[in-house]
Amino acid sequence: MIPGKIVAVSGGVGLIGAEFSRAITLNGGKVIIGDIAEERGQALERELGSESAIFVKVDTTEPDSIDHFIKKGVGRFGGIDAAVHCAYPRSDQWGTRFEDLKPEGLADDLFRQVGGAILFSQKFVTCFRQQGHGNLIHMASIQGAFAPKFEHYEGTEIVSPIEYSAIKAGIISITKYIAKYCKGENIRANCISPGGILDKQPVSFLQNYKNSCSSKGMLNAGDLNGALLYLLSDSSKYLNGQNIIVDDGWGL
Ligand SMILES: NC(=O)c1ccc[n+]([C@@H]2O[C@H](COP(=O)([O-])OP(=O)(O)OC[C@H]3O[C@@H](n4cnc5c(N)ncnc54)[C@H](O)[C@@H]3O)[C@@H](O)[C@H]2O)c1
């Protein structure tokens, strides 16, 4: 579906990023896996094979580190067709109730997730301009497009952070901004808003969540691959500034 496409994935060894990295190579592409987690990154590079994958350590909150990530990827494969931003840096405060949030943690999370996404966009747009084409994909969330379903969390310790809602609405906005800002430059930007991904959540939460969905409820990370491959492929050539919601009908 994406033969020969060269794709950089930040957070490329995470729950979603690792599935994306695998899907890219399985569908004929090459992947530049970027993550702060070095050991897991090197292991994923070995799994996917050095013909199709390279791991580069990157901190997406550091401009110089993103430059290095891009330089290594271009040096290895000769260019970068698309960049997917899956890195998910969180402060120690992450998951704190609304009533207990402190300014320092808020500043940290807002900078690392929104600021990081802006810096990632800035650096890749520069690279895409130099090579004359590019395709940027951000990760938003249903929490950025809809109000949380607080009733699903009753009886659990899980919190739906207010700053997550703000960050993800921000990501949808950043995506539209970049898409329009790069008008006429052969650069497009879209985002994916996944529903919740299965990751050992409490059974009661999973059942409540599923009641709001059409069939499966919480998804596996691999259930997002179809949306990713569509966005990476030329089939979505004229899709720009859009937010693709993959949530099994949760938002309906
Ligand atoms: N998991 C879900 O249920 C879900 C649902 C909707 C949206 N999302 C979004 O998808 C994206 C990926 O989520 P995930 O569940 O795969 O997260 P994850 O925590 O499993 O993976 C994130 C990866 O980012 C890496 N990382 C953290 N800080 C970094 C930094 N500063 N620089 C580079 N890499 C860094 C981590 O090492 C990790 O490998 C996030 O934007 C998240 O908000 C996730």
The ligand as a Tripos MOL2 file, in Angstrom:
@<TRIPOS>MOLECULE
LIG
   44    48     1     0     0
SMALL
NO_CHARGES

@<TRIPOS>ATOM
      1 N1         -3.2490    4.6430   24.2040 N.am      1 LIG1
      2 C1         -4.4180    5.2190   24.0140 C.2       1 LIG1
      3 O1         -5.4730    4.7650   24.5340 O.2       1 LIG1
      4 C2         -4.5340    6.4430   23.1420 C.ar      1 LIG1
      5 C3         -5.7980    6.8800   22.7480 C.ar      1 LIG1
      6 C4         -5.9070    8.0330   21.9800 C.ar      1 LIG1
      7 C5         -4.7680    8.7290   21.6160 C.ar      1 LIG1
      8 N2         -3.5490    8.2850   22.0120 N.ar      1 LIG1
      9 C6         -2.3900    9.0790   21.6270 C.3       1 LIG1
     10 O2         -1.5020    8.3210   20.8350 O.3       1 LIG1
     11 C7         -0.1580    8.7450   21.0760 C.3       1 LIG1
     12 C8          0.6880    7.5370   21.4620 C.3       1 LIG1
     13 O3          0.1350    6.9600   22.6400 O.3       1 LIG1
     14 P1          0.6180    5.5470   23.2000 P.3       1 LIG1
     15 O4         -0.5340    4.9560   23.9190 O.co2     1 LIG1
     16 O5          1.2800    4.7780   22.1410 O.co2     1 LIG1
     17 O6          1.6890    6.0110   24.2930 O.3       1 LIG1
     18 P2          2.8860    5.1730   24.9360 P.3       1 LIG1
     19 O7          3.1680    5.7930   26.2570 O.co2     1 LIG1
     20 O8          2.6220    3.7080   24.8630 O.co2     1 LIG1
     21 O9          4.1030    5.4750   23.9360 O.3       1 LIG1
     22 C9          4.6590    6.7370   23.8530 C.3       1 LIG1
     23 C10         6.1200    6.6240   23.4700 C.3       1 LIG1
     24 O10         6.6800    7.9430   23.5090 O.3       1 LIG1
     25 C11         7.9740    7.8570   24.0270 C.3       1 LIG1
     26 N3          8.3590    9.1590   24.5560 N.ar      1 LIG1
     27 C12         7.9940    9.7290   25.7310 C.ar      1 LIG1
     28 N4          8.5490   10.9330   25.8530 N.ar      1 LIG1
     29 C13         9.2700   11.1510   24.7300 C.ar      1 LIG1
     30 C14        10.0540   12.2250   24.2620 C.ar      1 LIG1
     31 N5         10.2090   13.3540   24.9690 N.pl3     1 LIG1
     32 N6         10.6450   12.1140   23.0590 N.ar      1 LIG1
     33 C15        10.5020   10.9870   22.3120 C.ar      1 LIG1
     34 N7          9.7750    9.9230   22.7020 N.ar      1 LIG1
     35 C16         9.1600   10.0220   23.9070 C.ar      1 LIG1
     36 C17         7.9040    6.7550   25.0790 C.3       1 LIG1
     37 O11         9.1900    6.2110   25.3760 O.3       1 LIG1
     38 C18         6.9550    5.7630   24.4230 C.3       1 LIG1
     39 O12         7.6680    4.7810   23.6980 O.3       1 LIG1
     40 C19        -0.2410    9.8180   22.1560 C.3       1 LIG1
     41 O13        -0.2950   11.0810   21.5350 O.3       1 LIG1
     42 C20        -1.5630    9.5340   22.8240 C.3       1 LIG1
     43 O14        -2.1490   10.6580   23.4320 O.3       1 LIG1
     44 C21        -3.3940    7.1610   22.7690 C.ar      1 LIG1
@<TRIPOS>BOND
     1     1     2 1
     2     2     3 2
     3     2     4 1
     4     4     5 ar
     5     4    44 ar
     6     5     6 ar
     7     6     7 ar
     8     7     8 ar
     9     8     9 1
    10     8    44 ar
    11     9    10 1
    12     9    42 1
    13    10    11 1
    14    11    12 1
    15    11    40 1
    16    12    13 1
    17    13    14 1
    18    14    15 2
    19    14    16 1
    20    14    17 1
    21    17    18 1
    22    18    19 2
    23    18    20 1
    24    18    21 1
    25    21    22 1
    26    22    23 1
    27    23    24 1
    28    23    38 1
    29    24    25 1
    30    25    26 1
    31    25    36 1
    32    26    27 ar
    33    26    35 ar
    34    27    28 ar
    35    28    29 ar
    36    29    30 ar
    37    29    35 ar
    38    30    31 1
    39    30    32 ar
    40    32    33 ar
    41    33    34 ar
    42    34    35 ar
    43    36    37 1
    44    36    38 1
    45    38    39 1
    46    40    41 1
    47    40    42 1
    48    42    43 1
@<TRIPOS>SUBSTRUCTURE
     1 LIG1         1 GROUP 0 **** ****
